[in-house]
Amino acid sequence: MSTSPERRWLAFDTSTDVLSLAVARGEQVWSQTLPGGAQASSGLIPAVLALLAEADMPLASLDAIVFGRGPGSFTGLRTACAVAQGLAFGADVPVLPIDTLLAVAEEARWAQVQAGALLPDAALTVLALLDARMDEVYSAAYRWLPEPGAVPESVPGSSHRRWQEAAPLQVGAPEKLQMPNDRVVLQAGNAFAAYGERLPPVAPGGLRCEALPTAAALLRLAPALWAQGLAVPAEQAMPLYIRDKVANTTAEREAMKAQTALDKAAAQP
């Protein structure tokens, strides 16, 4: 991991109803939060260009464009991916896709540390949850492992070398979620208002906290993932949907309508 003051990143996430973006030059960070959802497609590029201008950072000076690749809102993921690709092509810089649920885990951990509820080096398991709509949740579990002698938390990139996957990304009914078999589990995300009582109960010593995949979390995660060689050329940036298929094509919908009509006709006396 490089801590060079010349290291420069642009990060954004549009996977939820919040548009989060940030730029970093060394340890300096400029960030902004705006309405997401349908407004993200029209507002993201102007907001990015304004924030880069504020930080006096041309696009071509970036080391990479970091974006939340999913899971999340399909429209939001397509927006983030398309904008990341377009900006990266134009500036000839790579892109760094990061799982949104890992960003949720990092944002929740960071918030607990900043609030004094958690020591920076305390072992922790986070069950990250995002509302997937359609009566389902996206989930993944991550373990934060103590690392004696690690670089200070204030250094961008110092926080994610210790994250390990404890349960893979998945989507399903909240009742089917399995809690990790760890002593302390923090449930984090935006699914509690919609599915609170249907989610696994919080075990003794555990917590629940609201958390979103913020651009600041992506910035903390980026340097080590970059060092692991996970940046890709713009044309290789892809959203991560989890759901294999939700929307049917026009032809499929017409075929389904025709089949329904046939079924109804066959059922008539």
N, C-alpha and C positions, 0 to 999 in steps of 0.2 A: 504494500500500500504506500502510495506517495502522499506526503503531506505538503508538497510544494505549494507555495502561495499562488502559483500560476495555474493550478488545477481548476478547471472551470466546467460547470454543469448547468444544464437547464432541465428541470423536472416538472412534470404535471400529471395529474390524475383526474379523469372525468368518468370514473366507473360508478359513481353514486350521484345523488342530487346536488353535490357540492363540487365546484370546480376549484381545485387546489393547484397552485403553481408556485415555483420558486426558482431562483438562480443562485449559484454559489461561485465565489472566487476565493479559493483558499478557505479560510474560516469565516469570511463575510457572506451573509445570506440575505437575500431580498425575497420576500414572499407576499403572496396575495391570495385571498379567498373570495370567490364569486359564486353566484348561482350557477348550478350545473344543469343537468337534464337537457331539455330541448334548447336551452340558451347556450350550451357549451359549444355547439358546432359553429355558431356565429361569433361568439365572444372569445374563443380561445386564442386564435392567432393575434388579434389586436392586443389582447392582454399580455401575451408572451412578448411581442415586440416592444410594448411600452415598458415592461419590466426589464428587458435587456437594455433598453435605452437608459433607464434609470440607473442601472448598474454599470453603464458604459462598457458593455460587453457585446461586440458584434457576434452574430451567429457563427461565423467562420472561426472564431476564437475558442469555441467550446471543445472540450474533450469528447463529450457525448451528449446526446439528448436522451433523457431518462423518462420513461413513462410507465404508468400502471397498466399492465397488459390484460388484467382480468384475474379472476372472474368479476362480473358486475353487469351493469346495464349494457345490453348489446349495442345500442346506439352510442352510448358513451365510449365503449371500447373501440368501436369503429372510428369514432371521432379522434380519439387519442392516437390511435395507430396511424390514421391517415395524415394527421397533422405532424406527428413525429417523422413519418416518412418524407412528407413534402419539405419540411424544414431541413431535414438531414440531407436530402438530395441536393437542395439548393445551396447548402453550405459545405457540402462534401465532408460531413462528419458522421460517425457511426451512431447507432441507437443502442440503448440498454433497456430492454424490457424487464420489468420486475413484477412478480406476483402481487396482486393487491392484498391478499390475505396476509402475506409476510409483512407488508407495509402496515396493515392493521395491528399485527402483533408488536411491531417495533414502536408504533405510535402509542399503543397502550402501555408498553413497558416504560417508555420515555416519560409519559405523563405521570406514572406512579413514582418514578425516580424524582422528577421535578417537584412533586407534591410532598416528598419526604416519606412516602408510604413504603418505599422499596429502596434497598441499598443497590448501588449500581452493579455490584458483583454478586448479588444474591441469585441463587438458582431459581428459575421460574419456568413454568410451562403455560403457554397461552393457547387457548382454544379460540381461534379467530372466526367470527361469524358475520356474514353479510346477508341481508335480506335478498333472496333470489326471486321474490314475488312468486306467483303461481303456487302459493302455500308451501314453499320450500326455502331452505337456507343453503348458502355456500359455506363450507367449513374446511378448516385445516388446523392442525395443531403443530406448534413449534416449541422447542426447548431452548432456553437461554442458559448457557453453561458458563460458570465462573471461569475466568482466565486471569490468574495471578500475574501481575506485572504488565497488564495490558496498557496501551496508551490511554491518556485521559479521555473521558467521555466528551470533552469539549471539541475534540478533533474529529472532523467529519470522516466517516468511514470506520470509526473505532468500535461501532456498536454491532455490526452484523457478522463479524467473523465468528461469533459464538452462537449464532442461531443454527439449530439443526431441526430438520423435519421430524415430527413425532407421529403425525398421521397425515396421509396424503390429501390433496384437494379433492373435494367431492361435493355433490349437491343432493339434497333429499329432504324428506319430511323432518321437522324439528324433533319429533318423538324418536326418530331412529338414530339420533346422534349418540355417539359413545364418548364418554369422558375419558381422557387419558389417565392411565394408572400412575399418576404422580401425586406427591404429597400436597403441593401447592399448585392450583390451577386457576389462572385468571381468564374468565370468559370476557371477550372484548369484541366490539363491533357495533352494528346498528340494527340488530334483529330483536332486541329485547322488548320494545314497545309492541311489536306485532306478534311475537311468539313467546313472550316471557314465561308463562306457565307451562308451555309445551316443550321448553328446552330442558336439558338435564339440570337437576337442582345443583346449586352451588355447595360443594363439600365444605366441611369445617376448615377454616383457614383460607378458603378460596374467596374470590371477589368477582364482581361483574363491573364492567365500565364501558361507557360509550366510547367508541373510537372509529375513526375513518382512515382510509389510506391517503394520508396527506403527502404533499410534495416534500415537506420537510423530512418525513420518514424515508421517502425515496432517496433523498440526498444523503441521509445517514447510511443507507444501505448500499449506495452506488459504488463507492471506491473499492471495496473488497470484491464485489461482484465483477467490477471492471478488471481487477487484478487477477481474477479467476478466468478471464478470457470470455466472459459471457456477453460482451458487446458484439453486435452483428451489423453488417451493412444494412442500409435503409430498406432495400428490397426484401430482406429476410425478416423484417419486423412483422409479427403476426399477433392478433388478439388471442386470448385464452378464454374460450367460452364455457368450458366444462360440459354444458348441455350439448349433446351431439346434434340435436335438431329440435327446434321449437316451432319455427314458422314453416309452413308448407309452401311449395311453389304454386304459381297460378294454375299450372296443369294439374298438380296434385289436388288442389282445392276443387277444380272442376270435375275431376274424376271422382272425388269423394261425394260431391253433390249428385253426380249421375248415379253413383252406386246407391246413395240414400233414396233417390227417386225410384230406382228399380226395386229396392227393398220394400218401400211403401206400396208400390203397385202390386208386388207379389203378395203382400199381406192383406190386400183388399179382397173381399169375397167375390 
